[in-house]
Amino acid sequence: MQSYTIGQAARLLGVSPDTARRWADAGRVATHRDDSGRRLIDGRDLAAFSIEVAQSGAVEEDASYTSARNAFPGIVTAVKLGDVAAQVEIQAGPHRLVSLLTREAVEELGLEVGMQATARVKSTSVHIDRT
C-alpha cells in the first residue's frame, strides 16, 4: 500500500503542509514513521480522510477563487468494477470526481483505493460560479 508524506498529503487535500501537520498532530488522521523518521499516512487512511475533509467543507483561509484547471491531482477513494465497465472516484482537494471507464483500463492502470492519480477533464461547455 502506498503511503504519503505530510507534504504530499497536504497537496492532495488542497491545504498547506502546516494544516496537514496540525490535523495529524490532533489525531484526525493516523500517521506512522518510516525508517528515516518521516511521518507517513497510509493511502487508505488518506483516502477516507480526504472524503471527510471535503464533506466538512474545510478549506484554506487564503483559497483563491479561480476557474478549475483541467487536471485534478488527487487520491483514488473508490473503485467499482463491473463485468465490462468500471467507476473510479478521485478526491482532489475539495473536488470529488467520478469517471466511468472500461474495466480493462482500470486493470491496466492498476488503480486501487489509496493511490495517487490525476483526473483530466475535457469539456465543450464549462460553467463558472463564484460563491
Secondary structure per residue as TSV (DSSP state, phi and psi in degrees):
chain	resnum	aa	ss	phi	psi
A	1	M	-	360.0	136.8
A	2	Q	-	-73.3	141.6
A	3	S	E	-118.4	156.9
A	4	Y	E	-125.8	141.8
A	5	T	E	-72.6	167.5
A	6	I	H	-59.1	-41.8
A	7	G	H	-64.0	-43.3
A	8	Q	H	-64.1	-42.9
A	9	A	H	-62.5	-41.9
A	10	A	H	-59.5	-44.5
A	11	R	H	-62.4	-42.8
A	12	L	H	-68.7	-30.8
A	13	L	H	-85.4	-12.6
A	14	G	T	76.8	31.1
A	15	V	S	-129.7	173.9
A	16	S	-	-77.3	156.5
A	17	P	H	-58.1	-34.0
A	18	D	H	-63.1	-41.4
A	19	T	H	-63.8	-46.5
A	20	A	H	-60.9	-39.6
A	21	R	H	-64.8	-42.6
A	22	R	H	-62.9	-40.2
A	23	W	H	-63.2	-40.4
A	24	A	H	-66.4	-43.6
A	25	D	H	-61.1	-34.3
A	26	A	T	-81.2	-3.7
A	27	G	T	80.6	15.0
A	28	R	S	-71.7	-26.1
A	29	V	S	-137.8	135.1
A	30	A	-	-74.0	140.3
A	31	T	-	-128.4	161.4
A	32	H	E	-141.4	165.2
A	33	R	E	-106.2	142.2
A	34	D	-	-87.3	-175.8
A	35	D	T	-62.1	-26.4
A	36	S	T	-93.8	4.7
A	37	G	S	91.6	-0.3
A	38	R	-	-72.5	142.4
A	39	R	E	-81.1	132.2
A	40	L	E	-125.8	152.9
A	41	I	E	-117.8	127.5
A	42	D	E	-62.2	140.7
A	43	G	H	-56.0	-42.3
A	44	R	H	-66.2	-39.2
A	45	D	H	-64.2	-41.8
A	46	L	H	-66.5	-38.6
A	47	A	H	-60.5	-47.3
A	48	A	H	-64.6	-42.2
A	49	F	H	-66.4	-36.2
A	50	S	H	-63.2	-35.0
A	51	I	H	-67.6	-43.6
A	52	E	H	-59.7	-45.0
A	53	V	H	-63.9	-43.7
A	54	A	H	-64.2	-39.8
A	55	Q	H	-71.4	-27.9
A	56	S	H	-80.3	-14.5
A	57	G	T	78.0	16.1
A	58	A	-	-70.8	119.9
A	59	V	-	-134.9	162.7
A	60	E	-	-65.7	146.2
A	61	E	T	-59.1	-38.4
A	62	D	T	-99.2	26.4
A	63	A	-	-62.4	135.3
A	64	S	-	-87.5	155.8
A	65	Y	-	-98.9	108.6
A	66	T	-	-149.5	158.7
A	67	S	-	-68.0	136.6
A	68	A	-	-65.3	141.9
A	69	R	-	-77.4	175.4
A	70	N	S	-92.9	3.9
A	71	A	E	-122.5	126.0
A	72	F	E	-120.4	92.1
A	73	P	E	-70.8	135.9
A	74	G	E	-163.2	-156.9
A	75	I	E	-127.7	138.1
A	76	V	E	-71.3	124.1
A	77	T	E	-108.6	-15.6
A	78	A	E	-160.3	142.9
A	79	V	E	-135.3	119.6
A	80	K	E	-118.4	115.0
A	81	L	E	-99.1	131.4
A	82	G	-	-106.7	-172.2
A	83	D	S	-64.6	-41.1
A	84	V	S	-120.1	-39.2
A	85	A	E	-105.3	167.2
A	86	A	E	-145.1	157.4
A	87	Q	E	-124.7	128.4
A	88	V	E	-122.3	130.9
A	89	E	E	-109.9	136.2
A	90	I	E	-126.3	132.7
A	91	Q	E	-101.6	114.8
A	92	A	E	-117.1	90.9
A	93	G	T	62.2	-128.0
A	94	P	T	-82.8	-0.9
A	95	H	E	-98.2	127.4
A	96	R	E	-103.5	120.0
A	97	L	E	-115.2	137.8
A	98	V	E	-122.2	129.4
A	99	S	E	-123.5	137.0
A	100	L	E	-103.2	125.3
A	101	L	E	-147.4	178.8
A	102	T	E	-75.9	151.8
A	103	R	H	-60.2	-39.2
A	104	E	H	-59.1	-41.8
A	105	A	H	-63.6	-42.6
A	106	V	H	-61.6	-43.7
A	107	E	H	-67.3	-40.3
A	108	E	H	-64.3	-37.9
A	109	L	H	-78.1	-16.4
A	110	G	T	67.9	32.9
A	111	L	-	-70.1	134.6
A	112	E	-	-152.8	159.2
A	113	V	T	-56.7	134.1
A	114	G	T	98.8	-9.9
A	115	M	-	-83.6	150.0
A	116	Q	E	-80.1	137.7
A	117	A	E	-152.3	161.5
A	118	T	E	-121.2	125.6
A	119	A	E	-91.2	129.5
A	120	R	E	-112.5	132.8
A	121	V	-	-119.8	132.3
A	122	K	-	-126.5	128.6
A	123	S	-	-140.8	147.1
A	124	T	S	-90.8	-13.1
A	125	S	-	-138.1	120.1
A	126	V	-	-122.6	129.2
A	127	H	-	-107.9	135.9
A	128	I	-	-120.7	126.4
A	129	D	-	-120.0	141.7
A	130	R	-	-113.5	126.0
A	131	T	-	-103.9	360.0
